[in-house]
């Protein structure tokens, strides 16, 4: 089987998903030839994914391909040249990539956002609409990425995917979202739950303390691994954390993920946080940004608990990592998270993500009952160990082979 995987770009979590899936497909089916087609992506380089893919036996193919054009003088050509160059590059690039994809048995689009399918490639095709957040509106906010233009761009592209590709999703919730968004789609989604997003090894206690101390951490903290997007819903957590600080003043909150870097603030109000004044050093919340996997592994394992406040997701990637390390999980009471817990047999403390008081109560319940919370976390660790990426990979392979046989 020759499998082409198109992933022009992705988030850090997205690349983790792609790596875990492809590396385990290769482990389970060593005779398969798997090729990854990608464009330039800072995240891909930042976390060393190229090397990891290559070490796993995945063919890594860079695209787009550059096209050189000669520039002429004159005002018209100053305007026309960039347009012509862009149009020609896109056409030539897509033609070159399409020719390469045609040499494979199946084509899988692993991050179908900001890209349209190669409709000229007459091969069994698959795509994973990770979620349908782009179809929802969460109100006004900085960046406003959930506007109508953002919706139309993704909707139109996914409509094209629906005509030629089999959708694979990671929860029944996303399957329902798919059916609601594309009720006339010829093919309904296949559900394959995901496993942990990283293969972290346990760090011994003394070594963990030493590593944490190196990055300036010698205090209890809660970890919120997410990003700045509005549906991640950090605002109610800030109000909740103010309440938590009233009872546990030594506990800190650490944020990681895209656009969370260089934030150190103080919780003096349930309605907002304050920047540190000149000379102030005592902070309550620290945003550390995107971290390399080894650094994140340290932060994850040192956390008292992990929090996920999302309003809308396919599933909780942060929970998968927390459970696999035996860390207590505190999370939004939303349908996909409940489905995930039920399927995997894990444990979590749930809260209403729109209610700061409820979030605070959930956090306080864990902090007040840490022994029980850690026992539940150990149960979760054992439960999630039974469902591995090899299980995920085999389910994907069955879907690929089924459609390839039909063709």
PEZI-V997929 format. One line per field, one symbol per residue. ss: DSSP state (~ for helix, > for strand, _ for the rest). psi: psi as a letter, one per 40 degrees, with the letter a starting at -180 (. if undefined). A space follows every 10 residues. Layout:
ss->???
psi->???
This chain:
ss->_>>>>>____ _~~~~~~~~~ ~~~~~~~~__ __>>>>>>__ _~~~~~__~~ ~~~~~___>> >>________ ____~~~~~~ ~~~~~~~~~~ ~~~~~~~~~~ ~____>>>>_ __________ ___>>>>___ __~~~_____ _______~~~ ~~~~~~~~~~ ~~~~>>>>>_ _~~~~~~~~~ ~________> >_________ ____~~~~~~ ~~~~______ >>>>>____~ ~~_~~~~~~~ ~~~~~~~___ _>>>>>____ __>>>>____ ___>>_____ ____>>>___ __~~~~~~~~ ~~__>>>>__ ______~~~~ ~~~~___>>> >>__~~~~~~ ~~~~____>> >____~~~~~ ~~~~~~~~_~ ~~~~~~~~~~ ~~~~____~~ ~~~~~~~~~~ ~~~~~~_
psi->hhhhhhgdii iddddddddd ddddddddgd eihhhhhiah hdddddefdd dddddeehhh hhiihihhih hiaidddddd dddddddddd dddddddddd deeidihhhe gfheiiigee hgihiiihgd ifdeeiheai ihdfefiddd dddddddddd dddeihhhie iddddddddd dgdehdhiih hhiiaieifi ihhidddddd ddddefhfii iihghbaeid edfddddddd dddddddgde hihhhiihfe ifhhiiheie eiiiihiheh ehidhhheah iidddddddd eeidiihhei dhidigdddd ddddefhihh iigidddddd dddefiiihi iheehddddd ddddddddfd dddddddddd ddddeehidd dddddddddd dddddd.
